């Protein structure tokens, strides 16, 4: 006999990839990540360092601050700038949609597993949501 808990878990499992795809869309197609760094600066992280939040492209002799960058320039700042040198693993996470989908699935799956009260929900979500979320994200 199929229980109400099964239907709840099934609906949540079906909604999970859409939640992951939405997180990926917000993070990789908008300036949301740049706004997070602007908030970090206002909160005091590297506030005194005048060049930390600046992107410089020596080929084009282009200089711009974080918050006004294109997605490509932001990825360059994250990976090749001072931030990338200080935090290479975090820079990789912030520029890799697959990594970000996995992290999103991990935390969403854990939260959902706690709320639903079913420990098996977490590993199933962690193993299935990243790829499904990435497929949906590519379709957006």
Buried (B, 14 or more C-beta within 10 A) or exposed (E): EEEEEEEBBEEBBEEBBBBBBBBBBEBBEEBEBBEEBBEBBEEEEBEEEEEBBBBBEEEEEEEBBBEEBEBEBBBBBBBEBBBBEEEEEEBBBBBBBEBBBBBBBBEBBBEBBEEBEBEEBBEBBBEBBBBBBBEBBEEE
